[in-house]
Amino acid sequence: MLAPMGDLANLQGRVAGENAASANCVTFPGTIQTGMCKVFDYAAGSTGLSEAAARRLGYDDIVAVVSASPDKPGFMEGKLLVTKLVADRKTGAILGAQCIGPGNVARQIAQWAMAIQGRLTVEDVVNSDLPYAPPFSLAIDHGIAAAHILQNKMKGRLKGTSCREVMEKVKGGEKPFLLDVRSPEEFEQMRLGIGEMLVPLGALRRRLHELPQDKEREIICYCKISLRGYEAALVLEGNGWKNVRVMEGGIMSWPYPREK
Ligand SMILES: Cc1cc2nc3c(=O)[nH]c(=O)nc-3n(C[C@H](O)[C@H](O)[C@H](O)COP(=O)(O)OP(=O)(O)OC[C@H]3O[C@@H](n4cnc5c(N)ncnc54)[C@H](O)[C@@H]3O)c2cc1C
């Protein structure tokens, strides 16, 4: 990959210097195109392959997931991160990660860059030993949580769909049943506004009769970050619905206008 970055220029300078001093003993191994930038209060970073780049390079069985969560607990003023993780389904190898948000994107991208260069798989990452204390991280780091969700997807526990796929279906006239399982207060503050139904997770089991009774009908569950959305999907599957998906990253990953 071409990656004309300042850190690589310096690393290559060191390699050139070492070779000059010690007779061509080292090589520069190349780059996985890690980089990040700041856009007002947001940071955006990327390392390795995007989903599209991986497909272009011939990976034909890719699994990807979008995950949203804070970088640290709320009582430590955690800020949101949204990560997309891309892996090769056959080998589990992590191919790429992109992260955006007002939270600590640099930590996430640095972790994923090392994981990719170390050729780690999703299985390797799900139990990584990273530093945790509330001022710095969640007990389950945002990136590890993303790997957990990807692992759930690879094992068939989670059937996900991206916000973009949902929007394409809505625009294309398909009518997936959209189920928001947040609280009425959260719904009041902000919602997708594209014909969704609100049934808070806590009330879902006693309000199942209000959902489409055609058990083949596609139902897409979500909440703020789709943790409750995932629980809702399990409740529905447990009650016989066969075509249930979770909108990955929830309403916080929705890249289109929302209703307030
Ligand atoms: C505004 C800006 C922001 C950037 N921010 C980042 C960042 O945040 N992170 C990051 O990783 N990268 C960043 N970069 C990129 C990074 O600065 C470059 O990739 C890096 O400096 C390249 O190093 P280099 O040594 O290859 O080339 P350069 O730093 O361009 O050095 C080349 C040198 O060769 C000299 N030169 C050219 N022609 C001749 C000649 N004929 N004879 C003698 N000398 C010559 C030039 O004067 C220059 O001093 C940024 C670049 C710009 C412009």
The ligand as a MOL file (V3000), in Angstrom:
LIG
                    3D

  0  0  0     0  0            999 V3000
M  V30 BEGIN CTAB
M  V30 COUNTS 53 58 0 0 0
M  V30 BEGIN ATOM
M  V30 1 C 0.2470 19.6400 6.2340 0
M  V30 2 C 0.7360 18.2410 6.4160 0
M  V30 3 C 0.3620 17.5370 7.5230 0
M  V30 4 C 0.8000 16.2180 7.7040 0
M  V30 5 N 0.3930 15.5310 8.8170 0
M  V30 6 C 0.8070 14.2790 8.9920 0
M  V30 7 C 0.4210 13.5590 10.1420 0
M  V30 8 O -0.2860 14.0620 11.0090 0
M  V30 9 N 0.8190 12.2810 10.2710 0
M  V30 10 C 1.6270 11.6840 9.3520 0
M  V30 11 O 1.9890 10.5240 9.5270 0
M  V30 12 N 2.0550 12.3520 8.2460 0
M  V30 13 C 1.6680 13.6290 8.0540 0
M  V30 14 N 2.0740 14.3120 6.9310 0
M  V30 15 C 2.9270 13.6420 5.9490 0
M  V30 16 C 4.3770 13.6860 6.3870 0
M  V30 17 O 4.7750 14.9890 6.7420 0
M  V30 18 C 5.2510 13.1970 5.2290 0
M  V30 19 O 4.8340 11.9040 4.8580 0
M  V30 20 C 6.6830 13.1050 5.6090 0
M  V30 21 O 7.1800 14.3540 6.0060 0
M  V30 22 C 7.4990 12.5870 4.4280 0
M  V30 23 O 8.8450 12.5580 4.7990 0
M  V30 24 P 9.9960 12.5030 3.7220 0
M  V30 25 O 11.2540 12.5670 4.4860 0
M  V30 26 O 9.7480 11.3400 2.8290 0
M  V30 27 O 9.7730 13.7870 2.8120 0
M  V30 28 P 9.8310 15.3180 3.2320 0
M  V30 29 O 9.5220 15.5270 4.6750 0
M  V30 30 O 8.9900 16.0270 2.2220 0
M  V30 31 O 11.3620 15.6750 3.0240 0
M  V30 32 C 11.9120 15.8070 1.7230 0
M  V30 33 C 13.0280 16.8220 1.8510 0
M  V30 34 O 13.7710 16.8080 0.6350 0
M  V30 35 C 14.0240 18.1530 0.2830 0
M  V30 36 N 14.2470 18.1420 -1.1670 0
M  V30 37 C 13.3590 17.9750 -2.1410 0
M  V30 38 N 13.9610 18.0210 -3.3510 0
M  V30 39 C 15.2630 18.1970 -3.1220 0
M  V30 40 C 16.4250 18.3160 -3.9540 0
M  V30 41 N 16.3500 18.2380 -5.2770 0
M  V30 42 N 17.6220 18.4840 -3.3500 0
M  V30 43 C 17.7190 18.5520 -1.9990 0
M  V30 44 N 16.6680 18.4350 -1.1570 0
M  V30 45 C 15.4660 18.2760 -1.7260 0
M  V30 46 C 12.8000 18.9100 0.7150 0
M  V30 47 O 13.0890 20.2840 0.8580 0
M  V30 48 C 12.5180 18.2360 2.0630 0
M  V30 49 O 13.2040 18.8390 3.1160 0
M  V30 50 C 1.6480 15.6370 6.7340 0
M  V30 51 C 2.0380 16.3710 5.6150 0
M  V30 52 C 1.5810 17.6510 5.4490 0
M  V30 53 C 2.0300 18.4210 4.2280 0
M  V30 END ATOM
M  V30 BEGIN BOND
M  V30 1 1 1 2
M  V30 2 1 2 3
M  V30 3 2 2 52
M  V30 4 2 3 4
M  V30 5 1 4 5
M  V30 6 1 4 50
M  V30 7 2 5 6
M  V30 8 1 6 7
M  V30 9 1 6 13
M  V30 10 2 7 8
M  V30 11 1 7 9
M  V30 12 1 9 10
M  V30 13 2 10 11
M  V30 14 1 10 12
M  V30 15 2 12 13
M  V30 16 1 13 14
M  V30 17 1 14 15
M  V30 18 1 14 50
M  V30 19 1 15 16
M  V30 20 1 16 17
M  V30 21 1 16 18
M  V30 22 1 18 19
M  V30 23 1 18 20
M  V30 24 1 20 21
M  V30 25 1 20 22
M  V30 26 1 22 23
M  V30 27 1 23 24
M  V30 28 2 24 25
M  V30 29 1 24 26
M  V30 30 1 24 27
M  V30 31 1 27 28
M  V30 32 2 28 29
M  V30 33 1 28 30
M  V30 34 1 28 31
M  V30 35 1 31 32
M  V30 36 1 32 33
M  V30 37 1 33 34
M  V30 38 1 33 48
M  V30 39 1 34 35
M  V30 40 1 35 36
M  V30 41 1 35 46
M  V30 42 1 36 37
M  V30 43 1 36 45
M  V30 44 2 37 38
M  V30 45 1 38 39
M  V30 46 1 39 40
M  V30 47 2 39 45
M  V30 48 1 40 41
M  V30 49 2 40 42
M  V30 50 1 42 43
M  V30 51 2 43 44
M  V30 52 1 44 45
M  V30 53 1 46 47
M  V30 54 1 46 48
M  V30 55 1 48 49
M  V30 56 2 50 51
M  V30 57 1 51 52
M  V30 58 1 52 53
M  V30 END BOND
M  V30 END CTAB
M  END
